[in-house]
Amino acid sequence: MVLDTNVLLSLWVFADSRYLPIRAAVESGSWIALTDAGCLAEFERVLGYPEFKLEVQTQQRILAEYSGMAQAIGQVAWMRLPQCSDQDDQKFLELACGGAAQFLVTSDKALLKLARHKAIKDKLRILSPQGFLEVCLQH
């Protein structure tokens, strides 16, 4: 699975109780979160946003905690992918497809729109955190 930055913020900064089962599944190793240098760099940058008021030590702890449990992969060549209307989010689609992830969990509307695109719909499920919980973690 790939978790986009907004989902990571919900899980590690805001501790959104609705999505705690996702974090628990990643922490326990039930689900493997994939990441790469670009996605980690974005997470690190966003953790430093002044509006979050996170001390540097807290930012470093969160980043280390997540990167320590996520599986980092290098750049992987992949088939031609649809373009996300938000170019900053294209890296999550590329990571998910290049890493052969089953799921891209995102809160981003531009990525969610691509869920039914013919080039990826049979290879990758793009779901909101709630959708992921409904499909994968609840009986």
C-alpha positions as CSV (number, residue, x, y, z in Angstrom):
1,M,0.0,0.0,0.0
2,V,1.0,3.6,-0.5
3,L,-0.2,6.3,1.9
4,D,-0.1,9.9,0.6
5,T,1.1,12.8,2.8
6,N,-2.4,13.9,3.8
7,V,-3.2,10.4,5.1
8,L,0.2,10.2,6.9
9,L,-0.7,13.5,8.6
10,S,-4.0,12.1,9.7
11,L,-2.3,9.1,11.1
12,W,0.9,10.5,12.7
13,V,0.2,14.1,13.4
14,F,-3.6,14.4,14.1
15,A,-4.1,10.8,15.3
16,D,-7.4,10.7,13.6
17,S,-9.2,7.9,15.5
18,R,-11.3,7.0,12.4
19,Y,-8.2,5.7,10.7
20,L,-6.3,4.2,13.6
21,P,-6.8,0.7,12.2
22,I,-4.7,1.7,9.2
23,R,-1.9,2.8,11.4
24,A,-2.1,-0.3,13.5
25,A,-2.0,-2.5,10.4
26,V,1.2,-0.7,9.2
27,E,2.8,-0.8,12.6
28,S,2.0,-4.5,13.1
29,G,3.3,-5.4,9.6
30,S,-0.1,-6.7,8.5
31,W,0.1,-4.2,5.7
32,I,3.4,-2.9,4.2
33,A,3.5,0.8,3.4
34,L,5.7,1.6,0.4
35,T,7.6,4.9,0.2
36,D,10.5,6.4,-1.7
37,A,12.8,9.4,-1.3
38,G,10.5,11.9,-3.0
39,C,7.5,10.9,-0.9
40,L,9.5,10.9,2.3
41,A,11.0,14.3,1.4
42,E,7.5,15.7,1.0
43,F,6.4,14.3,4.3
44,E,9.4,15.8,6.0
45,R,8.8,19.2,4.4
46,V,5.1,19.2,5.3
47,L,5.8,18.2,8.9
48,G,7.7,21.5,9.2
49,Y,4.8,23.7,8.2
50,P,4.4,26.4,10.8
51,E,0.6,25.8,11.1
52,F,1.3,22.3,12.6
53,K,3.4,23.8,15.4
54,L,5.5,20.7,15.7
55,E,8.9,21.0,17.4
56,V,11.8,19.9,15.3
57,Q,12.3,16.8,17.6
58,T,8.7,15.8,17.1
59,Q,9.0,16.2,13.3
60,Q,12.1,14.1,13.4
61,R,10.5,11.4,15.6
62,I,7.4,11.1,13.3
63,L,9.5,10.9,10.2
64,A,11.9,8.3,11.7
65,E,9.0,6.3,13.1
66,Y,7.2,6.1,9.7
67,S,10.3,5.7,7.6
68,G,11.4,2.9,9.9
69,M,8.3,0.9,9.3
70,A,7.7,1.7,5.6
71,Q,9.5,-0.2,2.9
72,A,11.6,2.2,0.8
73,I,11.9,1.4,-2.9
74,G,14.0,3.1,-5.5
75,Q,12.7,4.4,-8.8
76,V,11.0,1.7,-10.8
77,A,10.2,1.9,-14.5
78,W,6.5,1.5,-15.2
79,M,4.1,1.6,-18.0
80,R,2.6,4.9,-19.2
81,L,0.4,6.3,-16.4
82,P,-2.4,8.7,-16.5
83,Q,-1.4,12.2,-15.4
84,C,-2.8,13.4,-12.1
85,S,-4.3,16.9,-12.4
86,D,-2.2,17.9,-9.3
87,Q,1.3,17.2,-10.5
88,D,2.6,17.1,-6.9
89,D,0.6,14.0,-6.4
90,Q,1.9,12.1,-9.5
91,K,4.7,10.7,-7.4
92,F,2.3,8.7,-5.3
93,L,0.7,7.1,-8.3
94,E,4.1,6.3,-9.8
95,L,5.3,4.8,-6.4
96,A,2.1,2.7,-6.1
97,C,2.3,1.4,-9.7
98,G,6.1,1.0,-9.8
99,G,6.1,-0.8,-6.4
100,A,3.2,-3.1,-7.5
101,A,1.1,-1.9,-4.5
102,Q,-2.4,-3.2,-4.3
103,F,-3.7,0.1,-2.8
104,L,-3.0,3.8,-2.9
105,V,-4.7,5.3,0.1
106,T,-5.3,9.0,-0.4
107,S,-7.6,11.9,0.6
108,D,-6.7,13.8,-2.6
109,K,-9.6,14.2,-5.0
110,A,-7.3,14.4,-8.0
111,L,-5.9,11.0,-7.2
112,L,-9.3,9.5,-6.3
113,K,-10.5,10.6,-9.8
114,L,-8.0,8.3,-11.4
115,A,-9.3,5.2,-9.6
116,R,-11.3,4.1,-12.7
117,H,-8.7,5.0,-15.3
118,K,-8.4,2.1,-17.7
119,A,-4.6,2.0,-17.5
120,I,-4.6,1.3,-13.8
121,K,-8.0,0.1,-12.6
122,D,-7.1,-3.6,-12.9
123,K,-3.7,-3.2,-11.3
124,L,-4.2,-0.7,-8.4
125,R,-7.1,0.3,-6.2
126,I,-7.1,4.0,-5.3
127,L,-9.2,4.5,-2.2
128,S,-9.9,7.1,0.5
129,P,-8.9,6.0,4.0
130,Q,-12.5,5.2,4.8
131,G,-12.9,3.2,1.6
132,F,-9.7,1.3,2.4
133,L,-11.1,0.4,5.9
134,E,-14.4,-0.7,4.4
135,V,-12.6,-2.9,1.8
136,C,-9.7,-4.3,3.7
137,L,-9.8,-4.0,7.4
138,Q,-13.5,-4.5,8.4
139,H,-15.4,-7.8,8.1
